[in-house]
Amino acid sequence: MSDLWPWILLAGLGAFHGLNPAMGWLFAVALGVHRQSSAVVIQAVPAIALGHAVSIALVAGAVVAAGLVVNEGVVRVATGGALIAWAIWHHVFGHGRRVRIGLRTGLFGLACWSFLMATAHGAGLMVLPALMPLCLTESPVPEIGDSAAMTIAAVGVHTLAMLAVTGLVALGVYRWVGLEILRSAWINVDFVWTLVLIGTGGLLLIIG
């Protein structure tokens, strides 16, 4: 079970990211409503997932590279501090710096928007506690190839879970629920996101 928990956590975080409207499903629904086509919603979801995956992969690659030259404990502490600092910055300043892309954007623009949103929200930092046991080793130099392959697999599991949840939520809201539910059943996911960032950072500092 100890070997499975990082993969389960990666998939769970992917599902959580998929539930967050700021990560893309709300934009996919808005595009579908604007163009009056459920096919547009379906086409938008993979583009959103791709941008998200690139953001996650860049952060994961940077952490694996850092693990090659410094102690794993140092990487944990530095990442934990960065997560808490990012959460505070996002809570105080992040709401006034939204990435703006219009409803006439193409799939490439949507992927770029998703990449920027995932990066701005610290999505890559959030998955690091699950990535570290998989991608960092005690003797990293002989294991560079294995670490790279494990990183790709981890990003893939996370992205597939995010893709599935984003697609289900976007289609469900577009076809059956409708955007009116947001007026009566809205949860402040952004606040929950900030709490998770702080909690994850604190956990890394404790085990670092």
TORRO-183937 format. One line per field, with one value per residue: residue number from 1; x, y, z of N, C-alpha, C, CB in turn. Coordinates in pm, whole numbers. Glycine has a CB too. Layout:
<fitis>
num <- c(NUM|...) .
neast <- c(X|...) .
nnorth <- c(Y|...) .
nup <- c(Z|...) .
caeast <- c(X|...) .
canorth <- c(Y|...) .
caup <- c(Z|...) .
ceast <- c(X|...) .
cnorth <- c(Y|...) .
cup <- c(Z|...) .
cbeast <- c(X|...) .
cbnorth <- c(Y|...) .
cbup <- c(Z|...) .
</fitis>
This chain:
<fitis>
num <- c(1|2|3|4|5|6|7|8|9|10|11|12|13|14|15|16|17|18|19|20|21|22|23|24|25|26|27|28|29|30|31|32|33|34|35|36|37|38|39|40|41|42|43|44|45|46|47|48|49|50|51|52|53|54|55|56|57|58|59|60|61|62|63|64|65|66|67|68|69|70|71|72|73|74|75|76|77|78|79|80|81|82|83|84|85|86|87|88|89|90|91|92|93|94|95|96|97|98|99|100|101|102|103|104|105|106|107|108|109|110|111|112|113|114|115|116|117|118|119|120|121|122|123|124|125|126|127|128|129|130|131|132|133|134|135|136|137|138|139|140|141|142|143|144|145|146|147|148|149|150|151|152|153|154|155|156|157|158|159|160|161|162|163|164|165|166|167|168|169|170|171|172|173|174|175|176|177|178|179|180|181|182|183|184|185|186|187|188|189|190|191|192|193|194|195|196|197|198|199|200|201|202|203|204|205|206|207|208) .
neast <- c(84|204|355|165|36|146|66|-210|-256|-168|-360|-588|-536|-537|-806|-916|-808|-940|-1201|-1195|-1320|-1162|-955|-1046|-1295|-1516|-1459|-1465|-1737|-1848|-1750|-1886|-2153|-2141|-2087|-2286|-2268|-2210|-2000|-1789|-1734|-1636|-1408|-1261|-1174|-947|-749|-732|-642|-393|-245|-240|-95|158|240|253|450|678|734|772|994|1185|1212|1309|1552|1673|1698|1912|2139|2129|2056|1778|1616|1659|1540|1273|1218|1264|1069|837|839|815|559|389|447|361|89|6|66|-103|-354|-363|-289|-348|-609|-649|-511|-594|-576|-665|-851|-1034|-1364|-1345|-1118|-889|-806|-534|-485|-647|-514|-277|-384|-472|-227|-108|-292|-279|-13|-11|-176|-24|-37|145|327|164|141|384|449|356|501|772|851|843|1009|1253|1562|1792|2048|2086|2225|2289|2033|1898|1763|1556|1425|1334|1155|972|876|742|543|407|311|144|-54|-170|-267|-450|-648|-732|-823|-1038|-1219|-1259|-1378|-1615|-1747|-1770|-1931|-2152|-2249|-2299|-2491|-2694|-2709|-2663|-2556|-2685|-2685|-2459|-2520|-2660|-2541|-2269|-1932|-1654|-1399|-1151|-1062|-1044|-845|-626|-595|-524|-278|-127|-144|-14|242|315|321|537|743|744|810|1047) .
nnorth <- c(-121|118|168|237|468|724|730|711|950|1133|1088|1161|1433|1519|1481|1667|1905|1899|1944|2207|2507|2714|2590|2512|2378|2545|2737|2576|2506|2761|2825|2630|2711|2965|2906|2733|2446|2118|1970|2147|2180|1924|1920|2121|2029|1837|2018|2193|2013|1948|2191|2214|1983|2040|2252|2120|1930|2087|2194|1956|1851|2047|2008|1745|1785|1957|1780|1630|1765|1866|1780|1562|1628|1902|1988|1927|2099|2351|2345|2323|2571|2738|2667|2757|3031|3088|3032|3233|3462|3418|3426|3690|3858|3729|3734|3970|3954|3808|3582|3675|3560|3561|3441|3371|3236|2988|2632|2617|2862|2819|2607|2741|2930|2754|2649|2882|2944|2714|2733|2983|2927|2752|2478|2279|2283|2187|1911|1804|1664|1406|1346|1346|1106|925|1018|1117|994|822|800|973|1009|762|700|866|826|652|819|1021|879|795|1041|1130|931|983|1245|1184|1014|1193|1387|1243|1180|1439|1518|1339|1409|1683|1671|1524|1694|1932|1851|1756|1988|2148|2001|1907|2022|2307|2652|2802|2685|2768|2998|2926|2706|2739|2676|2798|2726|2829|2929|2690|2575|2741|2675|2406|2431|2559|2365|2149|2258|2294|2025|1927|2078|1970|1697|1732) .
nup <- c(0|69|-154|-335|-251|-335|-606|-585|-451|-644|-845|-701|-649|-911|-971|-791|-893|-1135|-1052|-975|-1082|-1178|-1303|-1551|-1634|-1620|-1812|-2039|-2045|-2078|-2333|-2481|-2441|-2555|-2823|-2872|-2875|-2784|-2871|-2881|-2612|-2552|-2715|-2599|-2350|-2365|-2455|-2241|-2045|-2153|-2138|-1859|-1792|-1900|-1736|-1486|-1546|-1594|-1341|-1196|-1334|-1270|-996|-983|-1114|-929|-721|-803|-739|-481|-137|-65|153|175|-59|0|220|103|-96|58|194|-30|-121|89|84|-175|-153|25|-128|-347|-222|-131|-347|-587|-696|-828|-1061|-1293|-1568|-1888|-2151|-2446|-2551|-2811|-2858|-2992|-2979|-2921|-2794|-2573|-2447|-2379|-2202|-1999|-1913|-1804|-1601|-1435|-1356|-1228|-1012|-868|-913|-990|-776|-575|-620|-553|-304|-359|-586|-509|-353|-562|-767|-669|-553|-330|-435|-691|-938|-1087|-1148|-1322|-1567|-1484|-1302|-1472|-1635|-1441|-1359|-1589|-1603|-1364|-1403|-1614|-1495|-1311|-1491|-1650|-1460|-1397|-1650|-1689|-1480|-1527|-1782|-1728|-1541|-1690|-1913|-1774|-1644|-1868|-2022|-1847|-1583|-1588|-1587|-1400|-1151|-1022|-891|-665|-547|-492|-411|-240|-397|-446|-202|-58|-211|-146|126|101|-31|171|373|248|210|481|563|413|527|783|747|618) .
caeast <- c(0|293|400|54|-24|177|-14|-347|-257|-159|-490|-681|-510|-585|-952|-942|-780|-1047|-1322|-1179|-1363|-1055|-864|-1087|-1424|-1608|-1427|-1515|-1883|-1876|-1726|-1996|-2273|-2119|-2094|-2404|-2224|-2146|-1873|-1687|-1698|-1553|-1280|-1188|-1120|-808|-659|-714|-558|-257|-180|-220|12|287|274|293|575|789|765|827|1128|1273|1238|1397|1685|1728|1733|2038|2255|2118|1993|1633|1554|1665|1437|1143|1201|1252|939|735|838|763|415|323|462|275|-50|-19|65|-224|-471|-361|-274|-380|-742|-646|-424|-648|-538|-786|-854|-1173|-1436|-1316|-988|-881|-759|-398|-500|-705|-405|-189|-455|-470|-90|-87|-376|-223|111|-45|-239|69|-82|261|381|74|156|520|461|336|606|905|888|854|1107|1380|1625|1906|2165|2015|2300|2268|1890|1839|1665|1439|1354|1264|1041|874|814|646|430|333|237|38|-163|-236|-339|-564|-753|-783|-897|-1165|-1310|-1293|-1473|-1744|-1812|-1806|-2045|-2267|-2302|-2349|-2607|-2802|-2721|-2676|-2474|-2764|-2657|-2348|-2574|-2719|-2464|-2130|-1834|-1533|-1290|-1025|-1020|-1001|-716|-524|-574|-450|-140|-62|-132|89|369|344|357|674|835|750|884|1174) .
canorth <- c(0|233|195|287|594|842|726|745|1094|1204|1081|1240|1574|1545|1496|1794|2010|1895|2001|2351|2577|2800|2509|2499|2326|2656|2797|2484|2522|2893|2813|2553|2796|3074|2855|2647|2316|2030|1925|2245|2146|1804|1956|2211|1962|1792|2134|2238|1913|1959|2306|2179|1884|2106|2325|2022|1866|2181|2199|1826|1842|2135|1947|1631|1840|2006|1663|1574|1841|1896|1677|1554|1702|2045|2010|1925|2221|2463|2336|2355|2716|2798|2644|2846|3167|3100|3036|3366|3556|3395|3472|3836|3932|3652|3760|4090|3932|3699|3571|3703|3513|3571|3320|3340|3171|2853|2531|2652|2967|2759|2533|2841|2982|2650|2646|2999|2934|2611|2787|3092|2870|2663|2338|2191|2275|2109|1766|1762|1559|1275|1323|1328|966|850|1072|1145|875|851|815|1010|1011|643|676|978|774|602|934|1089|795|799|1173|1130|847|1052|1355|1122|970|1314|1454|1160|1200|1574|1517|1268|1485|1806|1637|1486|1811|2025|1799|1750|2123|2199|1929|1876|2107|2446|2745|2867|2624|2839|3105|2874|2595|2770|2651|2878|2632|2902|2932|2553|2558|2808|2595|2285|2473|2582|2237|2071|2318|2260|1883|1913|2132|1879|1573|1766) .
caup <- c(0|74|-290|-414|-204|-418|-728|-545|-421|-772|-910|-622|-675|-1046|-962|-723|-991|-1235|-993|-957|-1205|-1227|-1383|-1689|-1678|-1638|-1941|-2141|-2051|-2135|-2477|-2538|-2441|-2650|-2960|-2878|-2923|-2685|-2930|-2841|-2474|-2558|-2776|-2511|-2233|-2384|-2464|-2102|-1978|-2206|-2075|-1719|-1785|-1926|-1615|-1385|-1590|-1576|-1197|-1159|-1389|-1194|-865|-1006|-1143|-803|-641|-851|-692|-339|-56|-80|262|142|-160|68|299|10|-163|157|211|-152|-124|184|31|-293|-106|80|-240|-425|-147|-115|-472|-707|-752|-911|-1176|-1371|-1710|-1966|-2290|-2488|-2591|-2951|-2866|-3045|-2885|-2878|-2694|-2453|-2382|-2318|-2085|-1895|-1861|-1721|-1482|-1348|-1301|-1134|-893|-798|-924|-991|-640|-491|-639|-522|-202|-421|-685|-451|-326|-687|-862|-606|-495|-244|-522|-812|-1064|-1168|-1168|-1394|-1664|-1412|-1245|-1580|-1674|-1333|-1362|-1700|-1565|-1258|-1466|-1693|-1406|-1262|-1600|-1688|-1359|-1417|-1776|-1671|-1394|-1598|-1888|-1669|-1482|-1797|-1987|-1684|-1625|-1996|-2074|-1753|-1463|-1626|-1511|-1295|-1021|-959|-807|-541|-491|-516|-306|-263|-422|-441|-62|-27|-280|-65|246|63|-55|301|440|181|245|620|570|362|627|898|713|557) .
ceast <- c(87|347|291|10|20|93|-159|-359|-250|-294|-593|-662|-553|-735|-989|-917|-890|-1176|-1315|-1218|-1254|-955|-919|-1228|-1526|-1586|-1479|-1666|-1919|-1854|-1841|-2123|-2259|-2136|-2209|-2370|-2159|-2014|-1759|-1641|-1603|-1415|-1195|-1116|-978|-708|-630|-621|-413|-182|-148|-102|149|332|324|430|695|831|828|970|1228|1310|1331|1538|1751|1773|1863|2159|2247|2046|1841|1560|1552|1557|1299|1119|1182|1116|826|724|780|611|340|330|371|129|-85|-27|-64|-347|-479|-367|-330|-512|-745|-563|-469|-598|-664|-768|-1001|-1232|-1417|-1182|-998|-827|-619|-403|-556|-600|-308|-252|-449|-332|-67|-168|-321|-95|82|-105|-145|29|35|323|296|98|294|532|440|447|740|941|908|975|1243|1432|1742|2034|2117|2092|2282|2122|1822|1732|1539|1357|1274|1140|932|802|709|522|343|250|121|-80|-242|-323|-461|-680|-815|-868|-1034|-1265|-1354|-1397|-1611|-1819|-1858|-1928|-2170|-2331|-2364|-2481|-2723|-2819|-2747|-2597|-2551|-2733|-2546|-2397|-2622|-2634|-2314|-2045|-1709|-1413|-1155|-972|-971|-864|-603|-493|-494|-304|-65|-42|-23|228|411|386|500|776|852|834|1020|1291) .
cnorth <- c(126|269|258|427|715|847|762|895|1176|1205|1165|1390|1612|1565|1629|1911|2015|1956|2153|2424|2665|2723|2477|2455|2438|2726|2708|2496|2656|2893|2739|2634|2905|3027|2756|2508|2237|1976|2018|2217|2026|1835|2041|2138|1909|1907|2189|2143|1921|2075|2279|2084|1947|2183|2231|1963|1958|2189|2069|1810|1928|2073|1827|1679|1892|1891|1597|1642|1876|1782|1681|1630|1851|2079|2015|2056|2342|2463|2370|2505|2788|2783|2741|2990|3190|3111|3174|3469|3542|3448|3625|3908|3860|3688|3883|4074|3811|3703|3584|3656|3506|3439|3287|3269|3033|2757|2561|2761|2914|2681|2629|2901|2882|2641|2762|2993|2831|2661|2894|3039|2776|2518|2241|2174|2184|1958|1715|1659|1419|1243|1288|1183|884|890|1104|1019|917|872|848|995|884|622|787|932|726|717|1007|1011|798|934|1182|1049|917|1166|1299|1078|1090|1378|1375|1176|1338|1582|1453|1351|1615|1779|1604|1608|1907|1978|1795|1886|2174|2134|1920|1978|2252|2538|2814|2811|2698|2950|3054|2767|2616|2743|2732|2785|2701|2910|2795|2526|2621|2729|2469|2319|2492|2451|2150|2125|2286|2116|1862|1967|2038|1756|1602|1753) .
cup <- c(0|-63|-374|-375|-287|-546|-698|-517|-548|-844|-834|-642|-817|-1048|-896|-817|-1097|-1183|-980|-1086|-1264|-1313|-1522|-1722|-1700|-1772|-2054|-2157|-2115|-2286|-2545|-2547|-2546|-2795|-2980|-2934|-2810|-2738|-2892|-2699|-2473|-2614|-2682|-2399|-2254|-2394|-2324|-2027|-2025|-2142|-1928|-1704|-1807|-1803|-1505|-1419|-1569|-1430|-1153|-1210|-1313|-1060|-880|-1034|-1016|-715|-683|-789|-543|-268|-67|30|237|39|-96|143|208|-58|-67|181|90|-162|-33|134|-88|-253|-53|-32|-320|-354|-142|-249|-595|-773|-843|-1037|-1256|-1515|-1793|-2110|-2330|-2534|-2739|-2967|-2929|-2940|-2835|-2771|-2564|-2376|-2313|-2193|-1969|-1831|-1765|-1592|-1384|-1281|-1197|-1005|-816|-804|-923|-854|-552|-503|-598|-410|-257|-521|-622|-418|-454|-770|-802|-539|-409|-325|-662|-941|-1146|-1208|-1247|-1491|-1596|-1354|-1352|-1622|-1568|-1330|-1471|-1665|-1460|-1315|-1548|-1609|-1355|-1371|-1644|-1589|-1375|-1542|-1759|-1591|-1462|-1706|-1833|-1613|-1592|-1874|-1901|-1665|-1755|-2036|-1976|-1641|-1500|-1534|-1398|-1156|-948|-867|-671|-474|-511|-393|-339|-276|-412|-298|-16|-88|-197|61|215|36|76|374|379|212|388|636|522|460|744|866|651|653) .
cbeast <- c(-94|407|448|-61|13|326|-7|-388|-141|-52|-537|-667|-362|-547|-1013|-855|-643|-1072|-1345|-1033|-1485|-983|-834|-1001|-1478|-1593|-1275|-1477|-1944|-1787|-1594|-2021|-2297|-1979|-1962|-2514|-2127|-2239|-1885|-1742|-1826|-1621|-1303|-1283|-1211|-799|-721|-850|-613|-261|-267|-348|-11|276|153|189|566|750|637|739|1127|1208|1106|1345|1674|1624|1624|2045|2268|2044|2034|1588|1626|1805|1441|1136|1322|1364|919|764|977|830|384|387|608|295|-74|91|187|-241|-467|-236|-130|-383|-842|-594|-279|-801|-464|-820|-782|-1185|-1584|-1316|-927|-793|-763|-313|-590|-822|-329|-157|-601|-509|12|-124|-518|-193|199|-142|-365|81|-164|364|390|-69|131|600|363|200|622|916|780|729|1053|1368|1671|1927|2253|1971|2446|2316|1823|1947|1726|1482|1452|1357|1086|942|920|712|479|429|330|93|-106|-132|-246|-523|-696|-667|-817|-1142|-1243|-1167|-1421|-1723|-1715|-1688|-2014|-2226|-2191|-2246|-2567|-2778|-2595|-2822|-2416|-2913|-2618|-2256|-2687|-2854|-2507|-2115|-1801|-1512|-1306|-1043|-1135|-1105|-721|-570|-708|-514|-137|-145|-264|67|362|225|260|688|787|608|802|1170) .
cbnorth <- c(1|207|67|194|617|843|587|664|1130|1139|935|1207|1606|1430|1379|1807|1988|1754|1941|2386|2661|2865|2380|2410|2225|2756|2818|2339|2511|2999|2742|2429|2857|3133|2787|2712|2332|1914|1915|2389|2114|1696|2031|2314|1848|1708|2244|2249|1773|1975|2429|2116|1774|2201|2405|1910|1825|2320|2228|1713|1883|2272|1905|1544|1953|2092|1564|1584|1968|2030|1691|1409|1673|2083|1899|1807|2243|2459|2196|2284|2767|2736|2500|2835|3194|2980|2929|3405|3533|3247|3414|3879|3961|3510|3778|4205|3914|3703|3436|3853|3372|3670|3337|3468|3161|2850|2393|2698|3077|2667|2447|2953|3014|2515|2650|3125|2898|2483|2844|3189|2794|2705|2319|2245|2415|2140|1730|1882|1584|1271|1446|1409|901|871|1195|1260|777|738|686|1148|1031|522|660|1056|662|507|1031|1110|650|773|1281|1074|711|1104|1440|1004|889|1414|1476|1013|1182|1675|1442|1134|1517|1869|1520|1382|1883|2045|1660|1693|2219|2178|1790|1742|2097|2487|2849|2851|2477|2895|3173|2818|2463|2916|2497|2979|2566|3043|2980|2449|2622|2949|2557|2219|2602|2680|2164|2070|2467|2288|1799|1984|2267|1836|1488|1906) .
cbup <- c(122|168|-355|-402|-59|-456|-794|-420|-328|-862|-918|-476|-655|-1139|-883|-598|-1057|-1279|-858|-917|-1177|-1110|-1311|-1749|-1576|-1522|-1955|-2106|-1909|-2070|-2504|-2456|-2301|-2631|-2995|-2965|-3041|-2649|-3082|-2853|-2390|-2644|-2907|-2453|-2193|-2510|-2553|-2030|-2002|-2358|-2087|-1661|-1888|-2046|-1566|-1374|-1737|-1628|-1114|-1213|-1535|-1173|-798|-1122|-1247|-729|-648|-1001|-772|-315|90|-81|390|89|-268|165|392|-94|-220|288|238|-275|-84|324|-8|-387|2|182|-331|-455|-5|-40|-494|-673|-639|-833|-1130|-1368|-1740|-1963|-2306|-2596|-2562|-3033|-2727|-3169|-2950|-2997|-2747|-2490|-2485|-2419|-2121|-1955|-1976|-1798|-1520|-1427|-1413|-1200|-933|-657|-1051|-1086|-578|-528|-784|-485|-92|-492|-771|-326|-241|-769|-924|-505|-606|-144|-522|-800|-1036|-1093|-1034|-1469|-1744|-1299|-1179|-1701|-1698|-1197|-1383|-1828|-1511|-1150|-1555|-1769|-1286|-1211|-1719|-1698|-1217|-1425|-1883|-1602|-1260|-1661|-1967|-1558|-1386|-1892|-2041|-1550|-1578|-2105|-2115|-1692|-1379|-1626|-1603|-1323|-1038|-1064|-878|-570|-554|-559|-292|-148|-559|-499|28|-79|-421|-28|308|-62|-136|387|437|31|226|706|486|229|676|940|617|503) .
</fitis>
